[in-house]
Structure formats: structure tokens, C-alpha cells
Amino acid sequence: MGLPKDFTITPSNELNNHFQGVDKQFEVLRQSFLGNKRARLTDERRANLAKEHEQLRSEYQAAKDYYDQTQKAFYAGRRNRTIDEWKQEWETLSLRTYPSLDYRCLNEINDYQPFELAHRHLGDFYGYSPQYMVKLVTQASVLKPKKSQ
């Protein structure tokens, strides 16, 4: 190729920065797998927890409304359908319709209110109990950075 023997190719700064970002993500995953709950719930995420909770609450409200509508249609479609048949139908339907929502919460959608489902979802994601997530969500507005004027 006509290149000198001491020729080397070094990655660009952009590629190095990308690798460092990916390494930080893997470090967070490593820490969370080792049981460090704080690794996943950073200060920035904790400050935005109220917003994340509100978004999840609205998604669970939409899922609950859809649950009620499809359940009525399911039972109206054919006589003698059982609750077990409905649960199996909802399990497959909910996973396709709401892939971003927690599987366990979707299966318990009839047992809890949307705001409770959002707390349970956040608790499962961050590794805390739903009761502790209520406390963290309440505190999140205090942690939110103030807008400078």
C-alpha cells in the first residue's frame, strides 16, 4: 500500500468520547447488578422523577381505559368466556400494545389506580419499594433545579 512501517491509525476524539459514554453506561449497569441502587437513580433522574411519574401515570390511565374497553368487547364477543381466558388474552394484548410499561403492572392493572401503578413501575425499575417511590416522587419537586432569571 506504500505506507511507512511506523504508520498508525488513531481513533478520532469523537469515537473516543463515544466509547467513554458507553463505558459509563456499562459501569452504571455493573453497579446496579452489584446492588447499588443509587447508581441507576442519579441526581438528575431523581430531580425529574415527578415528571417521569406523571408521564407513566397518564400512560397507565390510557392502558386502564383500554383494558376496560377491550374486556367488555371480549366478553360481548362470545358467551361463556372465563376470567382465565381474559387474563391470557390481556397478557398477550398488553405486551404488544404497551411494550414500554411494566409487565407486572399491566397484569395488575385492574387492582390499582394509575398513580399507584406508576409508583410500582418506578419501584421495579429503580429497585425500591413502591412506598419509598412515593416519598422520592414527592421530594422530586424540591430537587428540581431552579430556573435562572
SULJOSUL-V184236 format. One line per field, one symbol per residue. psi: psi as a letter, one per 40 degrees, with the letter a starting at -180 (. if undefined). burial: 1 if it has 9 or more other C-alpha atoms within 8 Angstrom, else 0. A space follows every 50 residues. Layout:
# SULJOSUL-V184236
psi = ???
burial = ???
This chain:
# SULJOSUL-V184236
psi = eeiidehihiiidddddddddddddddddddddeegdeddgidddddedd dddddddddddddddddddddddddddiifiidddddddddddddddgde ihddddeedeeiiddddddddddddefiidddddddddedddehiihi.
burial = 00000000000000010000000000011011000110111000011111 00110111011011001000100110000000000110011001100000 1000111010000111111111110101110111011001100000000
